């Protein structure tokens, strides 16, 4: 007789719960590593598992609800920057750098990019 195996996340519902956990854990770790997300935002992973015991309490039906599995990731960090405007005739133009400021070292980035 084989050694009895106790219930674990890795063998619950033929291992599906563990697979989903590992998949979403990877998403959380990638989100934490993303420099475009705030580092101080809490990430959250919720697994929902239901246990319905039999009347004699000797067994239970276990249901892993994959559709209720939620992963809260951090969104992209808010950024702000100053932009500069000029008017050319009737048309307004916007620039990421002050176009009237002299460049110290070569062309301004706005001209170099064009």
C-alpha positions as CSV (number, residue, x, y, z in Angstrom):
1,X,0.0,0.0,0.0
2,X,1.3,3.4,-1.0
3,X,2.0,6.0,1.7
4,X,-1.1,8.2,2.1
5,X,-0.6,11.7,0.9
6,X,-2.1,14.6,2.9
7,X,-4.0,17.4,1.2
8,X,-1.7,20.2,-0.1
9,X,-2.1,23.0,-2.5
10,X,0.0,21.0,-5.0
11,X,-2.5,18.1,-5.0
12,X,-5.7,20.0,-4.5
13,X,-8.0,19.6,-7.5
14,X,-5.4,17.7,-9.5
15,X,-2.8,20.4,-9.0
16,X,-4.8,23.2,-10.7
17,X,-4.8,25.4,-7.6
18,X,-1.0,25.3,-7.4
19,X,-0.7,26.0,-11.1
20,X,-2.9,29.1,-10.9
21,X,-1.1,30.3,-7.7
22,X,2.3,29.9,-9.4
23,X,1.1,31.7,-12.6
24,X,-0.4,34.7,-10.7
25,X,2.6,34.8,-8.3
26,X,4.8,35.3,-11.4
27,X,2.6,38.2,-12.5
28,X,2.9,39.8,-9.1
29,X,6.7,39.5,-9.1
30,X,6.9,41.0,-12.6
31,X,4.7,43.8,-11.5
32,X,6.8,44.5,-8.4
33,X,10.0,44.5,-10.6
34,X,8.4,46.9,-13.1
35,X,10.0,50.3,-12.5
36,X,6.9,52.0,-13.9
37,X,4.8,50.9,-11.0
38,X,4.9,52.4,-7.5
39,X,7.1,50.4,-5.2
40,X,5.0,51.0,-2.1
41,X,1.7,49.6,-3.5
42,X,0.5,46.4,-1.9
43,X,-0.1,43.5,-4.4
44,X,-2.8,40.9,-3.5
45,X,-3.5,37.4,-4.5
46,X,-6.7,35.6,-3.4
47,X,-7.5,32.0,-3.9
48,X,-11.0,30.8,-3.2
49,X,-11.6,27.2,-2.2
50,X,-14.9,25.8,-1.0
51,X,-15.3,22.8,1.2
52,X,-18.7,21.1,1.3
53,X,-18.7,18.3,3.9
54,X,-20.8,15.2,3.6
55,X,-23.6,14.6,6.1
56,X,-21.5,12.0,8.0
57,X,-18.5,14.4,8.0
58,X,-16.2,11.7,6.7
59,X,-15.5,13.4,3.4
60,X,-16.1,16.7,1.6
61,X,-16.3,18.0,-1.9
62,X,-13.6,20.6,-2.6
63,X,-14.1,23.2,-5.2
64,X,-11.4,25.5,-6.4
65,X,-13.1,28.6,-7.9
66,X,-10.6,29.8,-10.6
67,X,-12.9,32.5,-11.8
68,X,-12.9,34.1,-8.3
69,X,-9.1,34.1,-8.2
70,X,-8.1,37.7,-8.1
71,X,-4.8,39.3,-8.5
72,X,-4.4,43.0,-7.6
73,X,-1.5,44.4,-9.3
74,X,-0.2,47.9,-9.1
75,X,-1.0,50.2,-12.0
76,X,1.6,52.4,-13.8
77,X,3.0,55.1,-11.6
78,X,1.7,58.6,-12.2
79,X,4.2,60.8,-13.8
80,X,4.3,64.6,-14.4
81,X,6.5,66.7,-16.6
82,X,6.6,70.3,-17.7
83,X,5.9,71.1,-21.3
84,X,6.5,74.3,-23.2
85,X,4.3,76.1,-25.8
86,X,5.0,78.3,-28.7
87,X,2.8,79.8,-31.3
88,X,3.6,79.6,-35.0
89,X,1.1,81.7,-36.8
90,X,-2.3,80.4,-35.7
91,X,-0.9,77.0,-34.6
92,X,0.1,76.1,-31.1
93,X,3.1,73.7,-30.7
94,X,4.1,71.8,-27.5
95,X,7.7,70.8,-26.6
96,X,9.2,68.6,-23.8
97,X,12.0,71.1,-23.4
98,X,12.0,74.9,-23.5
99,X,12.6,75.7,-27.2
100,X,13.8,79.3,-26.4
101,X,16.5,78.0,-24.0
102,X,20.0,77.7,-25.5
103,X,21.5,74.2,-25.4
104,X,24.7,74.0,-23.6
105,X,26.0,70.9,-25.5
106,X,24.8,70.8,-29.0
107,X,21.2,70.8,-30.3
108,X,18.3,70.6,-27.8
109,X,16.8,67.1,-27.6
110,X,13.6,68.3,-29.4
111,X,15.7,69.2,-32.5
112,X,17.9,66.1,-32.3
113,X,14.8,63.9,-32.3
114,X,13.4,65.5,-35.5
